[in-house]
Amino acid sequence: MADSSEGTDEPTTSRLEAMLNASPALARFAFFAGVWAVVIDIINITIGAYAAGQKVVWAGFLSMGKLADNTYVAHAGNGFSAGDAAFSIIAFGLLAYGIMAINHQEKDGFVGWLKGLTNPTCWKPLVTTKAGTAATLGSWSLLVGILFYIGWSINYNTWVDPGVYAVTAPLVGFGLAFKKLNETESRDE
């Protein structure tokens, strides 16, 4: 959009400004996906995230074997690879974008938003249905999905197991959907 009062074709907002003003859901997704990716990357570099003693080859794993012959290698202390570097850049990029966008969108910035996650009202739907049945179902589904992923991954040392994702993704997805449904119902009342 051009600002006709100045007579130039310069956009009134920069591309960075437009990215930072993107949907709050996108900012939160980028933050949580970035946190998850950084944790997985650290686990993969230190002990291997594929299975006990096996390190993910990100190019093979993410392309289902098209960009690399293997999806994993034995973790023989072979340290930091080019694939780890690429995945780290993606992970930290997602995390940085999420933090910057949340900081730009929230009145109290990123730190205020993060403190809001520890607010008891954020967790109240876990123990009462006063906020609505959808909020309670959503909160429990989200919590069970995250705890299942963490528990299974720690117990079996397999942080990138598609079977775990097959259970975790629907639980987290339904949790987010129920919470969003509750917000929509609250606005309609």
VMD Tcl script that draws the C-alpha trace (Angstrom):
set ca {
  {0.00 0.00 0.00}
  {1.41 3.37 -0.89}
  {1.22 6.45 1.29}
  {-0.19 8.98 -1.18}
  {0.42 11.96 1.14}
  {4.19 11.67 0.67}
  {4.00 10.95 -3.06}
  {6.24 7.87 -2.87}
  {5.63 4.23 -3.52}
  {7.21 3.22 -0.19}
  {5.08 0.82 1.85}
  {3.76 2.26 5.09}
  {5.04 -0.77 7.00}
  {8.21 -2.71 6.43}
  {8.25 -6.40 5.65}
  {9.68 -7.08 9.10}
  {6.82 -5.12 10.65}
  {4.32 -7.14 8.62}
  {5.95 -10.42 9.73}
  {5.90 -9.34 13.36}
  {2.23 -8.40 13.08}
  {1.31 -11.80 11.65}
  {-1.22 -13.92 13.47}
  {-0.62 -14.41 17.20}
  {-1.20 -18.13 16.66}
  {1.67 -18.21 14.15}
  {3.96 -16.42 16.61}
  {3.14 -18.88 19.39}
  {3.52 -21.86 17.06}
  {6.93 -20.58 15.94}
  {8.02 -20.12 19.56}
  {6.93 -23.57 20.75}
  {8.18 -25.30 17.58}
  {11.50 -23.49 18.04}
  {11.78 -24.59 21.67}
  {10.98 -28.18 20.68}
  {13.48 -28.13 17.78}
  {16.29 -26.68 19.93}
  {15.72 -29.34 22.61}
  {15.62 -32.13 20.00}
  {18.78 -30.76 18.36}
  {20.65 -30.69 21.67}
  {19.51 -34.23 22.47}
  {20.53 -35.40 18.99}
  {23.98 -33.84 19.25}
  {24.66 -35.13 22.77}
  {23.11 -38.62 22.94}
  {21.15 -39.17 19.72}
  {17.44 -38.54 19.23}
  {16.54 -41.36 16.83}
  {16.85 -44.22 19.31}
  {19.30 -45.30 21.99}
  {22.76 -44.60 20.60}
  {21.47 -43.47 17.19}
  {21.73 -39.97 15.83}
  {19.23 -38.47 13.37}
  {20.55 -37.54 9.93}
  {18.24 -34.57 9.39}
  {18.51 -34.46 5.58}
  {17.50 -38.11 5.31}
  {14.92 -38.02 8.08}
  {13.05 -34.92 6.92}
  {13.14 -35.90 3.23}
  {12.25 -39.55 3.95}
  {15.55 -40.73 2.47}
  {15.58 -38.61 -0.69}
  {18.38 -36.19 0.31}
  {20.52 -38.70 2.22}
  {20.82 -42.47 2.20}
  {20.34 -42.87 5.94}
  {17.81 -41.47 8.36}
  {20.13 -42.24 11.28}
  {23.72 -43.21 12.09}
  {25.34 -44.70 15.15}
  {26.11 -41.96 17.66}
  {29.78 -42.66 18.16}
  {30.60 -39.24 19.50}
  {30.79 -37.90 15.95}
  {29.69 -34.52 17.28}
  {28.26 -31.68 15.28}
  {27.55 -32.31 11.58}
  {26.45 -30.04 8.73}
  {22.91 -31.40 9.14}
  {22.98 -30.47 12.81}
  {24.11 -26.97 11.85}
  {21.28 -26.59 9.33}
  {18.69 -27.90 11.80}
  {20.09 -25.59 14.51}
  {19.72 -22.58 12.21}
  {16.11 -23.52 11.49}
  {15.38 -24.17 15.18}
  {16.93 -20.93 16.43}
  {15.30 -19.02 13.56}
  {11.85 -20.27 14.55}
  {12.55 -19.50 18.20}
  {13.85 -16.00 17.44}
  {10.90 -15.19 15.17}
  {8.44 -16.44 17.79}
  {10.04 -14.36 20.54}
  {10.24 -11.21 18.39}
  {6.65 -11.53 17.14}
  {5.22 -12.22 20.61}
  {7.27 -9.33 22.02}
  {5.87 -7.05 19.31}
  {2.25 -8.22 19.66}
  {1.82 -8.42 23.42}
  {1.21 -5.35 25.56}
  {3.70 -6.51 28.20}
  {6.10 -7.98 25.65}
  {7.49 -11.49 25.54}
  {8.41 -11.60 29.23}
  {4.90 -10.55 30.25}
  {3.40 -13.22 27.98}
  {5.74 -15.84 29.43}
  {4.77 -14.82 32.97}
  {1.13 -15.15 31.93}
  {1.73 -18.85 31.26}
  {2.45 -19.30 34.96}
  {-0.71 -17.45 35.97}
  {-3.12 -19.77 37.85}
  {-6.03 -18.71 35.62}
  {-4.16 -20.25 32.69}
  {-4.31 -23.64 34.43}
  {-7.72 -23.35 36.10}
  {-9.59 -25.33 33.38}
  {-7.62 -28.42 34.49}
  {-9.52 -28.51 37.79}
  {-12.86 -26.87 37.06}
  {-15.36 -26.61 34.22}
  {-16.39 -23.04 35.13}
  {-14.56 -21.74 32.05}
  {-16.48 -24.27 29.93}
  {-16.34 -27.96 29.17}
  {-14.43 -27.33 25.95}
  {-11.71 -25.47 27.88}
  {-11.40 -28.35 30.35}
  {-11.28 -30.99 27.59}
  {-8.78 -28.89 25.66}
  {-6.52 -28.32 28.64}
  {-6.47 -31.99 29.58}
  {-5.94 -33.15 26.00}
  {-3.05 -30.73 25.58}
  {-1.46 -31.73 28.88}
  {-1.84 -35.48 28.25}
  {-0.36 -35.11 24.75}
  {2.70 -33.22 25.96}
  {3.26 -35.49 28.96}
  {2.86 -38.60 26.79}
  {5.48 -37.32 24.32}
  {7.96 -36.39 27.04}
  {7.38 -39.55 29.08}
  {7.59 -41.94 26.13}
  {10.64 -40.19 24.70}
  {12.53 -40.25 28.00}
  {11.55 -43.85 28.73}
  {12.51 -45.22 25.30}
  {15.04 -42.53 24.24}
  {13.33 -42.06 20.89}
  {12.52 -38.40 20.42}
  {11.64 -38.53 16.70}
  {9.52 -41.68 16.63}
  {6.59 -41.33 14.20}
  {4.49 -43.59 16.46}
  {4.84 -41.13 19.32}
  {3.83 -38.29 17.01}
  {0.80 -40.32 15.87}
  {-0.48 -40.22 19.46}
  {0.83 -36.80 20.50}
  {-0.27 -34.75 17.47}
  {-4.00 -35.57 17.70}
  {-4.03 -34.98 21.47}
  {-2.29 -31.62 21.15}
  {-4.34 -30.71 18.07}
  {-7.65 -31.51 19.74}
  {-6.48 -29.70 22.86}
  {-5.79 -26.54 20.89}
  {-9.04 -26.90 18.93}
  {-11.15 -27.33 22.08}
  {-9.49 -24.30 23.69}
  {-10.15 -22.24 20.54}
  {-13.75 -23.50 20.45}
  {-14.19 -22.35 24.04}
  {-12.83 -18.89 23.17}
  {-15.27 -18.66 20.26}
  {-18.22 -19.75 22.42}
  {-17.24 -17.19 25.08}
  {-17.21 -14.38 22.49}
  {-20.63 -15.39 21.16}
  {-22.27 -15.15 24.61}
}
mol new
graphics top color blue
foreach p $ca { graphics top sphere $p radius 0.5 }
foreach p [lrange $ca 0 end-1] q [lrange $ca 1 end] { graphics top cylinder $p $q radius 0.2 }
display resetview
